[in-house]
Amino acid sequence: MGTPVDPVDPAIMAALSAAADAPGYPLTMGSVALRGAMRAYLTRTSAAVGDFGVIPTVGSKELVAWLPTFLGLGAGDTVVIPEVCYPTYEVGAMLAGADVLRADSPPGVPAALVWINSPGNPHGRVTDLDEMRAWVAWARGCGAVLASDECYLSLPWEQTPISVLDPAVNDGDLTGLLAVQSLSKRSNLAGYRAGLIAGDPAIVRELLTIRKHAGLIVPDPVQAAMVAALGDEAHVEVQRERYRARRVIMRDGLEKAGFRIEHSTAGLYLWATRDEPGWDTTAWLADLGILVVPGAFYGPAGESFVRIALTASDERIAAAAERLG
Ligand SMILES: Cc1ncc(COP(=O)(O)O)c(C=O)c1O
């Protein structure tokens, strides 16, 4: 249903256990080694340049849920989220007491914070360079913070997603811009809780201060595991190839069974419809022993779709495709 099932790379496990003797408090900003690893990784994979701030997070979900609150948003502020999206964006706005506006392109009204997510959960839609630039221009125009959730950046298929940290998107100016990334899917570390936030140094500094006091600190052994994971692309490539193969099999099976696949050009999911209520599709698939999430879970505009995750073993993906046939 979306949780990684493949093994953690042995070198990452070894780094975790080698750091197990950790009697002292860890650094909220990350160890010297982790800070260096995060900077090198973002420079290499996200084209980040210059003076960007970066801190580790306890997975990215806590950051998504608390960012509006930590930015000081509240009643009367608007948080823009995608029409169909990861539910925690809305939960985070609600925790802060802010209003939510769903929009897939810059709205005609100002806001305090906007979430974009490319490749998107649940639909694998990629926000292209022109769209990213339009969001940045709009956010700058109204003084909004733009948070780009890039959890699935390591999974390009027909389209290659771009980070908001890339100067092609931001013209070398990170003011008001934040990238949220995660090792849950990139490195199968969902169980470790390992993510990061990077971007506007002034905002990241402010978040660091709050996070120190709130106790949002990544444990030292996990920091050591992050150093190993961020410094290596070979295990990421192995995982990418697993998902690539599963995606071809599942897509083929769904299309042969009469499904239409929309978007899904990158990321971890297939967004599929039979042009009927997604709950009906979910029930039909459940009878075949295939578990999916009804699209309505991600927003009203998703109600005739279902989300199919590629996070099942090769055997189960093959069995699911066969049952569809
Ligand atoms: C779009 C998106 N953002 C953030 C997360 C949170 O992931 P994690 O907390 O494991 O980093 C998820 C998890 O599925 C997600 O789909």
The ligand as an SDF file (V2000), in Angstrom:
LIG
                    3D

 16 16  0  0  0  0  0  0  0  0999 V2000
    4.3970   13.1660   -0.8390 C   0  0  0  0  0  0  0  0  0  0  0  0
    4.9100   12.6320    0.4480 C   0  0  0  0  0  0  0  0  0  0  0  0
    5.5640   13.4500    1.2760 N   0  0  0  0  0  0  0  0  0  0  0  0
    6.0600   13.0170    2.4360 C   0  0  0  0  0  0  0  0  0  0  0  0
    5.9100   11.7060    2.8310 C   0  0  0  0  0  0  0  0  0  0  0  0
    6.4790   11.2860    4.1580 C   0  0  0  0  0  0  0  0  0  0  0  0
    7.4660   10.3700    4.0210 O   0  0  0  0  0  0  0  0  0  0  0  0
    8.5340   10.1070    5.1740 P   0  0  0  0  0  0  0  0  0  0  0  0
    7.9780   10.6780    6.4430 O   0  0  0  0  0  0  0  0  0  0  0  0
    8.6770    8.6420    5.2290 O   0  0  0  0  0  0  0  0  0  0  0  0
    9.7710   10.8140    4.7550 O   0  0  0  0  0  0  0  0  0  0  0  0
    5.2400   10.8090    2.0040 C   0  0  0  0  0  0  0  0  0  0  0  0
    5.0730    9.4190    2.4180 C   0  0  0  0  0  0  0  0  0  0  0  0
    4.4890    8.5890    1.8040 O   0  0  0  0  0  0  0  0  0  0  0  0
    4.7240   11.2900    0.7790 C   0  0  0  0  0  0  0  0  0  0  0  0
    4.0710   10.4860   -0.0580 O   0  0  0  0  0  0  0  0  0  0  0  0
  1  2  1  0
  2  3  1  0
  2 15  2  0
  3  4  2  0
  4  5  1  0
  5  6  1  0
  5 12  2  0
  6  7  1  0
  7  8  1  0
  8  9  2  0
  8 10  1  0
  8 11  1  0
 12 13  1  0
 12 15  1  0
 13 14  2  0
 15 16  1  0
M  END
$$$$
